[in-house]
Amino acid sequence: MGKFKKGLFLGGILGAALTWINTTTKGREFREKLLDQSAVIYAEVKERALASDTWETMQKNEYVRMVQDAVDKYAKEHELADDVRKMIVKLVSSQWKNLRRGK
């Protein structure tokens, strides 16, 4: 299969998944639950990062490791699937710039 066909196929699947998440009741519930879980983990990581002795010199990769550790712990406690765990890591890791700006 050529690159164009692969891109078209994967784009179609991604579009269908996003449509499902945004339009169906179960999809909305899943998205809300995912965001709620991410908010809980972000608050924990933010508190831990700001209390850290290395906060002033902390790099993004250190923050991401901290996020991964927190998500792994949360995932074990709440029996989250690997895909959900990965999404939460991405969501919380993407907040690095906001955390550095003090938001």
C-alpha positions, 0 to 999 in steps of 0.5 A: 500500500502506498503512502497516500493510501496509508494516510487516507486509511489512517486519517479515516480511522482517526476521523471516525474515532474522533467523531465517536468521542465527540458525538456519542454519549459513551464517547462524551462520557469517556472523554469527560472521564479521561479529562477528570483523571488527567486533572487529578494527575496534573494536580499531583504532578504540579504539586510535586514538581513545584515542591521539588528542589530542582524546580528552577532547573527542571527540564521537560524530560524530567517533568515527563518522567514525573508524569509517567511515574504518577500515571503508572501509579494511578493506572495500577490503582484504578486498573486503567488500560494501556491506551488510556494510560498513554493518552493521560501521559500525553495530556498531562505532559502537554501542560509543561509550558503552562506549568512553567508560566505559572498557570 
